[in-house]
Amino acid sequence: MEQDLRAELIAAHARIKELESRLNQQSDQLRFFVKQAPVAMAMFDKDLNYLIASEKYVQDWIGKRDYLGISHFTLFPDMLDKWKETYRRCLKGVTESCLEDPFHNKDGSVDYIDWVTTPWYDQKNEVGGLILYAERANERVEDKEKLLRLNRQIKGHKEKLESLVYAISHNLQQPLMACLSVLEFAKESHEKQQHQSVEKRYQYLEATHKRMLASLEDFLAHAHLEEPIGIYPVALNELVDEICENLQSEIEAKEIDFRVPKLPIIHANEFEMMALFQNIIANAVRHNHHEQAFVQIDFLPEGDFWQFSIKDNGEGIPVEKQAEIFEYTRPVNNKHAERQLGIGLAFCRRIVKSLNGKIWLESTPTQGTTVTFTLPRESDHL
């Protein structure tokens, strides 16, 4: 009986030794796995002292410093408190992970880190320490940011194309209407009018066509989205004179009193300034049916900017429309040629905003509208 019991004890001891050998072998295999891992991985004891680390972990995080037997917190004294809490939870048997976790370095740079922390177990099946996987994800985050910037650029280019299409339609409308007016005049009045008057009208027609061709060249140049737009001195009085010529038939028909002071020269893109001023002035002319109609341009210096205002005593803008006046919406037309809101003024807002300016309006129905905007002040008067 005693011999049988001794034999059983010897057999049990042998099994225990075998299990310990297997566990030691598994621990050695685990260490070997961590050491040879092609990713940044490290193995710690329960006190977060380094047991082993992969070559990539050493290369990415430790460098030439000694690390075996040294505390993780000693090597990384700026360890985030939230990560310390993670290690404490994982030492209780849980696994946690995070993608693109930001870490702000002392030099102001930011590292985005993918990490996984999981426990490993000893011979007694108790938590013996932690295994940490930690890789920088900076390139992936940068790629995402580049993609977001590209999407914003695409959206901006789309808006520019939309506004450009509208501008082509809007800015060429008046020259074409002027051409039609002259042709009708020539057809109906050729025999009634003196030759000198007809010749004058044809000269005006020729000038209108030249302005229209010049506008088309500006549109084509402005449509090259990959190229920066040209910035040159723009004489605003000459610009406004050209706009008044484009709108001459309507101005004369309504006998509008056009009040223009001596305006400054600004540094900007001439096409954009033409689109900006003509959109606002055309609205002021088109929607003014007052018996003593006027359109008045004023300006004054405001720090590094000129503040321009274009005022009319026309029909005004309904209160419910004013909140969305500079948004991209389709124009609404009726038999009275209702004010075309949306793309035109949204285009104006985009132009002003691109020059770090502001644009707003004040309007009272039946009493008129004043559109005010600021443009960089870089030059003296003409």
GUFIVO-962752 format. One record per residue (C-alpha): residue in one letter; residue number from 1; x, y, z; chain. Coordinates in Angstrom, 2 decimals. Layout:
N
- A	NUM	X	Y	Z	A
...
This chain:
382
- M	1	0.00	0.00	0.00	A
- E	2	2.76	2.41	0.94	A
- Q	3	4.63	1.46	-2.21	A
- D	4	1.54	2.16	-4.36	A
- L	5	1.10	5.59	-2.77	A
- R	6	4.76	6.41	-3.31	A
- A	7	4.46	5.36	-6.95	A
- E	8	1.46	7.62	-7.41	A
- L	9	3.32	10.55	-5.84	A
- I	10	6.30	9.96	-8.11	A
- A	11	3.98	9.81	-11.14	A
- A	12	2.18	13.01	-10.07	A
- H	13	5.50	14.77	-9.53	A
- A	14	6.58	13.68	-12.98	A
- R	15	3.37	15.05	-14.51	A
- I	16	3.90	18.36	-12.68	A
- K	17	7.45	18.54	-13.99	A
- E	18	6.18	17.79	-17.46	A
- L	19	3.56	20.53	-17.20	A
- E	20	6.12	23.00	-15.88	A
- S	21	8.39	22.08	-18.77	A
- R	22	5.58	22.63	-21.24	A
- L	23	4.65	25.95	-19.68	A
- N	24	8.28	27.03	-19.66	A
- Q	25	8.53	25.94	-23.25	A
- Q	26	5.36	27.90	-24.08	A
- S	27	6.76	30.93	-22.24	A
- D	28	9.99	30.59	-24.20	A
- Q	29	7.97	30.27	-27.40	A
- L	30	5.97	33.35	-26.47	A
- R	31	9.15	35.30	-25.85	A
- F	32	10.61	34.02	-29.10	A
- F	33	7.41	35.07	-30.91	A
- V	34	7.58	38.58	-29.43	A
- K	35	11.28	38.86	-30.24	A
- Q	36	10.85	37.79	-33.87	A
- A	37	7.56	39.61	-34.52	A
- P	38	7.70	41.79	-37.65	A
- V	39	5.65	44.44	-35.83	A
- A	40	6.40	46.69	-32.86	A
- M	41	5.70	44.40	-29.90	A
- A	42	7.02	44.19	-26.32	A
- M	43	6.53	41.82	-23.37	A
- F	44	6.41	43.04	-19.74	A
- D	45	6.18	41.48	-16.29	A
- K	46	3.47	42.49	-13.83	A
- D	47	5.46	45.56	-12.78	A
- L	48	5.68	46.66	-16.42	A
- N	49	9.41	45.91	-16.59	A
- Y	50	10.62	44.89	-20.05	A
- L	51	11.20	41.14	-20.59	A
- I	52	11.72	41.21	-24.33	A
- A	53	10.84	43.37	-27.37	A
- S	54	10.81	42.92	-31.12	A
- E	55	13.46	44.57	-33.24	A
- K	56	10.86	46.87	-34.77	A
- Y	57	9.67	47.96	-31.33	A
- V	58	13.23	48.75	-30.32	A
- Q	59	13.81	50.61	-33.56	A
- D	60	10.55	52.61	-33.40	A
- W	61	10.30	53.38	-29.68	A
- I	62	13.45	52.64	-27.69	A
- G	63	16.41	53.30	-29.94	A
- K	64	19.85	52.67	-28.40	A
- R	65	18.67	52.85	-24.78	A
- D	66	18.93	49.84	-22.46	A
- Y	67	15.52	48.42	-21.73	A
- L	68	15.62	44.83	-20.41	A
- G	69	14.48	44.82	-16.79	A
- I	70	13.71	48.55	-16.91	A
- S	71	10.22	49.90	-16.22	A
- H	72	8.12	51.03	-19.15	A
- F	73	7.27	54.17	-17.15	A
- T	74	10.96	54.95	-16.65	A
- L	75	11.65	54.84	-20.38	A
- F	76	8.53	56.90	-21.11	A
- P	77	8.08	59.37	-18.23	A
- D	78	5.49	61.37	-20.19	A
- M	79	3.16	58.39	-20.35	A
- L	80	-0.48	59.48	-20.55	A
- D	81	-2.55	58.75	-17.45	A
- K	82	-5.23	57.09	-19.59	A
- W	83	-2.64	54.58	-20.83	A
- K	84	-1.52	53.82	-17.25	A
- E	85	-5.14	53.08	-16.40	A
- T	86	-5.32	50.80	-19.44	A
- Y	87	-2.32	48.78	-18.21	A
- R	88	-3.90	48.42	-14.75	A
- R	89	-7.13	47.10	-16.25	A
- C	90	-5.31	44.70	-18.57	A
- L	91	-3.29	43.29	-15.66	A
- K	92	-6.67	42.14	-14.32	A
- G	93	-7.21	40.00	-17.41	A
- V	94	-8.79	42.19	-20.10	A
- T	95	-7.59	43.14	-23.57	A
- E	96	-7.95	46.71	-24.87	A
- S	97	-7.07	48.43	-28.14	A
- C	98	-7.31	51.76	-29.94	A
- L	99	-6.69	53.08	-33.46	A
- E	100	-5.01	56.43	-34.17	A
- D	101	-4.76	57.42	-30.52	A
- P	102	-3.13	60.90	-30.50	A
- F	103	-0.04	61.61	-28.40	A
- H	104	1.19	65.21	-28.25	A
- N	105	4.98	65.46	-28.11	A
- K	106	6.85	68.20	-26.29	A
- D	107	8.04	69.69	-29.60	A
- G	108	4.42	70.30	-30.62	A
- S	109	4.20	67.38	-33.06	A
- V	110	1.55	64.68	-32.74	A
- D	111	2.00	60.93	-33.06	A
- Y	112	-1.08	58.86	-33.89	A
- I	113	-0.69	55.35	-32.44	A
- D	114	-2.48	52.06	-33.09	A
- W	115	-2.10	49.86	-29.99	A
- V	116	-3.29	46.61	-28.44	A
- T	117	-2.56	45.63	-24.81	A
- T	118	-3.27	42.06	-23.68	A
- P	119	-2.21	39.94	-20.66	A
- W	120	-0.03	36.81	-20.80	A
- Y	121	-0.32	33.98	-18.28	A
- D	122	2.27	32.04	-16.18	A
- Q	123	2.46	28.38	-15.06	A
- K	124	-0.26	28.95	-12.46	A
- N	125	-2.55	30.37	-15.16	A
- E	126	-2.26	33.75	-13.52	A
- V	127	-1.50	37.03	-15.29	A
- G	128	2.26	37.18	-15.58	A
- G	129	2.41	40.55	-17.30	A
- L	130	1.39	42.32	-20.50	A
- I	131	2.12	42.19	-24.20	A
- L	132	1.95	45.52	-26.01	A
- Y	133	1.61	46.12	-29.74	A
- A	134	2.16	49.79	-30.71	A
- E	135	2.61	51.19	-34.22	A
- R	136	2.62	54.79	-35.45	A
- A	137	-0.28	55.52	-37.79	A
- N	138	0.89	59.00	-38.83	A
- E	139	1.03	58.19	-42.55	A
- R	140	-2.52	56.81	-42.57	A
- V	141	-3.82	59.87	-40.68	A
- E	142	-1.98	62.18	-43.10	A
- D	143	-3.49	60.29	-46.04	A
- K	144	-6.96	60.75	-44.56	A
- E	145	-6.35	64.46	-44.05	A
- K	146	-5.08	64.75	-47.64	A
- L	147	-8.24	63.00	-48.83	A
- L	148	-10.41	65.40	-46.82	A
- R	149	-8.53	68.38	-48.25	A
- L	150	-8.93	66.95	-51.74	A
- N	151	-12.66	66.49	-51.17	A
- R	152	-12.91	70.11	-50.00	A
- Q	153	-10.99	71.25	-53.08	A
- I	154	-13.28	69.21	-55.33	A
- K	155	-16.30	70.77	-53.61	A
- G	156	-14.80	74.23	-54.05	A
- H	157	-14.07	73.55	-57.73	A
- K	158	-17.63	72.29	-58.20	A
- E	159	-19.01	75.49	-56.66	A
- K	160	-16.66	77.51	-58.83	A
- L	161	-17.87	75.73	-61.96	A
- E	162	-21.49	76.29	-60.94	A
- S	163	-20.90	79.96	-60.31	A
- L	164	-18.85	80.25	-63.49	A
- V	165	-21.68	78.81	-65.59	A
- Y	166	-24.06	81.29	-64.01	A
- A	167	-21.63	84.16	-64.51	A
- I	168	-21.28	83.33	-68.20	A
- S	169	-25.04	83.42	-68.57	A
- H	170	-25.54	86.49	-66.38	A
- N	171	-22.65	88.66	-67.57	A
- L	172	-23.30	88.03	-71.26	A
- Q	173	-27.03	88.60	-70.95	A
- Q	174	-26.79	92.38	-71.01	A
- P	175	-24.42	92.65	-74.03	A
- L	176	-26.64	90.24	-75.97	A
- M	177	-29.74	92.23	-75.05	A
- A	178	-27.97	95.39	-76.16	A
- C	179	-27.08	93.79	-79.49	A
- L	180	-30.68	92.69	-79.97	A
- S	181	-31.89	96.21	-79.16	A
- V	182	-29.59	97.74	-81.78	A
- L	183	-30.59	95.20	-84.42	A
- E	184	-34.28	95.90	-83.78	A
- F	185	-33.57	99.61	-84.00	A
- A	186	-31.74	99.14	-87.30	A
- K	187	-34.55	97.03	-88.70	A
- E	188	-37.43	99.31	-87.68	A
- S	189	-35.81	102.73	-88.06	A
- H	190	-33.31	102.45	-90.89	A
- E	191	-35.46	104.51	-93.27	A
- K	192	-36.70	106.92	-90.60	A
- Q	193	-33.41	107.75	-88.88	A
- Q	194	-30.56	109.76	-90.25	A
- H	195	-27.51	107.85	-91.38	A
- Q	196	-25.38	109.41	-88.62	A
- S	197	-27.69	108.05	-85.92	A
- V	198	-27.65	104.57	-87.44	A
- E	199	-23.85	104.71	-87.70	A
- K	200	-23.66	105.63	-84.02	A
- R	201	-25.81	102.65	-83.11	A
- Y	202	-23.62	100.31	-85.16	A
- Q	203	-20.55	101.67	-83.40	A
- Y	204	-22.19	100.89	-80.09	A
- L	205	-23.02	97.39	-81.37	A
- E	206	-19.39	96.85	-82.38	A
- A	207	-18.15	98.01	-78.95	A
- T	208	-20.64	95.72	-77.24	A
- H	209	-19.44	92.72	-79.24	A
- K	210	-15.82	93.53	-78.35	A
- R	211	-16.71	93.66	-74.66	A
- M	212	-18.53	90.35	-74.98	A
- L	213	-15.52	88.70	-76.63	A
- A	214	-13.25	90.10	-73.92	A
- S	215	-15.58	88.68	-71.27	A
- L	216	-15.42	85.26	-72.92	A
- E	217	-11.63	85.37	-72.83	A
- D	218	-11.80	86.24	-69.13	A
- F	219	-14.21	83.35	-68.48	A
- L	220	-11.93	80.87	-70.25	A
- A	221	-8.88	82.10	-68.36	A
- H	222	-10.76	81.96	-65.07	A
- A	223	-11.94	78.39	-65.77	A
- H	224	-8.41	76.94	-65.44	A
- L	225	-8.92	75.72	-61.89	A
- E	226	-5.39	74.39	-61.43	A
- E	227	-3.81	77.78	-62.10	A
- P	228	-3.84	80.70	-59.63	A
- I	229	-5.85	83.67	-60.86	A
- G	230	-3.98	86.80	-61.90	A
- I	231	-4.02	89.76	-59.49	A
- Y	232	-3.52	93.20	-61.07	A
- P	233	-4.48	96.82	-60.38	A
- V	234	-8.14	97.32	-61.32	A
- A	235	-9.41	100.86	-61.94	A
- L	236	-12.93	100.66	-60.56	A
- N	237	-14.25	103.77	-62.31	A
- E	238	-13.35	102.26	-65.69	A
- L	239	-14.89	98.97	-64.59	A
- V	240	-18.15	100.64	-63.54	A
- D	241	-18.24	102.64	-66.82	A
- E	242	-18.05	99.37	-68.75	A
- I	243	-20.84	97.87	-66.65	A
- C	244	-23.00	100.92	-67.30	A
- E	245	-22.42	100.48	-71.04	A
- N	246	-23.54	96.85	-70.74	A
- L	247	-26.68	98.00	-68.91	A
- Q	248	-27.18	101.15	-70.99	A
- S	249	-30.54	100.19	-72.50	A
- E	250	-32.12	99.51	-69.10	A
- I	251	-30.54	102.56	-67.47	A
- E	252	-31.83	104.81	-70.25	A
- A	253	-35.28	103.19	-70.32	A
- K	254	-35.76	103.73	-66.59	A
- E	255	-33.93	107.08	-66.56	A
- I	256	-31.89	105.90	-63.59	A
- D	257	-29.76	108.51	-61.87	A
- F	258	-26.41	106.74	-61.60	A
- R	259	-24.26	108.29	-58.85	A
- V	260	-20.60	107.22	-58.93	A
- P	261	-17.82	109.00	-57.02	A
- K	262	-14.12	108.84	-57.82	A
- L	263	-13.35	105.25	-56.89	A
- P	264	-10.01	103.74	-55.82	A
- I	265	-7.72	101.35	-57.66	A
- I	266	-7.64	97.93	-56.04	A
- H	267	-5.44	94.89	-56.55	A
- A	268	-7.66	91.98	-57.62	A
- N	269	-8.68	89.82	-60.56	A
- E	270	-10.50	91.98	-63.11	A
- F	271	-12.89	89.21	-64.15	A
- E	272	-13.94	88.65	-60.55	A
- M	273	-14.37	92.39	-59.94	A
- M	274	-16.50	92.64	-63.10	A
- A	275	-18.66	89.74	-61.91	A
- L	276	-18.94	91.18	-58.39	A
- F	277	-19.89	94.74	-59.30	A
- Q	278	-22.04	93.82	-62.31	A
- N	279	-24.11	91.28	-60.37	A
- I	280	-24.94	93.81	-57.67	A
- I	281	-25.41	96.80	-60.00	A
- A	282	-27.55	94.77	-62.45	A
- N	283	-29.84	93.73	-59.59	A
- A	284	-30.10	97.36	-58.45	A
- V	285	-31.03	98.47	-61.99	A
- R	286	-33.27	95.57	-62.96	A
- H	287	-35.45	95.72	-59.86	A
- N	288	-35.83	99.47	-59.60	A
- H	289	-39.15	100.79	-60.90	A
- H	290	-39.20	104.00	-58.89	A
- E	291	-40.27	107.15	-60.74	A
- Q	292	-37.05	108.83	-59.62	A
- A	293	-34.85	105.77	-59.63	A
- F	294	-31.22	106.00	-58.58	A
- V	295	-28.26	103.72	-57.98	A
- Q	296	-25.54	105.12	-55.76	A
- I	297	-22.03	103.78	-55.11	A
- D	298	-20.13	104.90	-52.02	A
- F	299	-16.91	103.80	-50.34	A
- L	300	-14.80	104.60	-47.30	A
- P	301	-11.58	103.26	-45.76	A
- E	302	-11.91	100.68	-42.97	A
- G	303	-8.43	99.76	-41.71	A
- D	304	-6.73	97.59	-44.32	A
- F	305	-9.92	97.41	-46.41	A
- W	306	-12.15	99.58	-48.57	A
- Q	307	-15.81	99.34	-47.64	A
- F	308	-18.05	99.69	-50.69	A
- S	309	-21.82	100.10	-50.71	A
- I	310	-24.20	99.97	-53.68	A
- K	311	-27.58	101.46	-52.82	A
- D	312	-30.83	101.64	-54.79	A
- N	313	-34.35	102.86	-54.09	A
- G	314	-36.00	99.92	-55.81	A
- E	315	-38.46	97.27	-54.71	A
- G	316	-36.27	95.81	-51.95	A
- I	317	-35.98	92.20	-50.86	A
- P	318	-38.68	90.35	-48.88	A
- V	319	-37.67	89.75	-45.27	A
- E	320	-38.10	85.97	-45.61	A
- K	321	-35.57	85.94	-48.48	A
- Q	322	-32.85	87.97	-46.78	A
- A	323	-31.48	85.12	-44.60	A
- E	324	-30.66	83.01	-47.66	A
- I	325	-29.74	85.82	-50.01	A
- F	326	-26.11	84.72	-50.43	A
- E	327	-26.83	80.97	-50.66	A
- Y	328	-26.72	78.88	-53.83	A
- T	329	-30.34	78.66	-54.91	A
- R	330	-31.95	78.65	-58.31	A
- P	331	-33.20	82.00	-59.58	A
- V	332	-36.95	82.47	-59.66	A
- N	333	-38.39	84.45	-62.56	A
- N	334	-41.86	85.82	-63.06	A
- K	335	-43.43	88.29	-65.45	A
- H	336	-41.87	91.13	-63.45	A
- A	337	-38.38	89.58	-63.68	A
- E	338	-38.25	89.02	-59.93	A
- R	339	-34.85	89.57	-58.32	A
- Q	340	-32.56	86.66	-59.20	A
- L	341	-31.28	85.48	-55.86	A
- G	342	-28.85	82.68	-55.18	A
- I	343	-26.02	81.87	-57.54	A
- G	344	-25.25	85.46	-58.54	A
- L	345	-24.94	86.81	-55.00	A
- A	346	-23.44	83.52	-53.80	A
- F	347	-20.77	84.03	-56.46	A
- C	348	-20.24	87.55	-55.12	A
- R	349	-19.83	86.18	-51.60	A
- R	350	-17.26	83.64	-52.79	A
- I	351	-15.25	86.36	-54.54	A
- V	352	-15.28	88.67	-51.51	A
- K	353	-14.47	85.81	-49.11	A
- S	354	-11.49	84.72	-51.25	A
- L	355	-10.04	88.21	-50.66	A
- N	356	-10.66	87.95	-46.88	A
- G	357	-13.48	90.47	-47.14	A
- K	358	-17.08	90.45	-45.92	A
- I	359	-20.40	91.09	-47.68	A
- W	360	-23.85	91.83	-46.30	A
- L	361	-27.01	93.77	-47.16	A
- E	362	-29.77	95.85	-45.66	A
- S	363	-33.13	95.99	-47.38	A
- T	364	-36.61	97.32	-46.72	A
- P	365	-39.39	96.14	-49.08	A
- T	366	-40.58	98.95	-51.41	A
- Q	367	-37.82	101.26	-50.13	A
- G	368	-34.65	99.79	-51.61	A
- T	369	-31.55	97.75	-50.87	A
- T	370	-27.97	98.50	-49.89	A
- V	371	-25.33	95.83	-50.52	A
- T	372	-22.08	96.43	-48.61	A
- F	373	-18.79	94.58	-49.01	A
- T	374	-15.12	95.04	-48.16	A
- L	375	-12.07	94.55	-50.40	A
- P	376	-8.35	94.80	-49.54	A
- R	377	-7.00	98.36	-49.54	A
- E	378	-3.64	98.26	-51.32	A
- S	379	-3.48	101.42	-53.37	A
- D	380	-4.33	105.11	-53.58	A
- H	381	-7.05	106.80	-55.65	A
- L	382	-6.84	107.26	-59.39	A
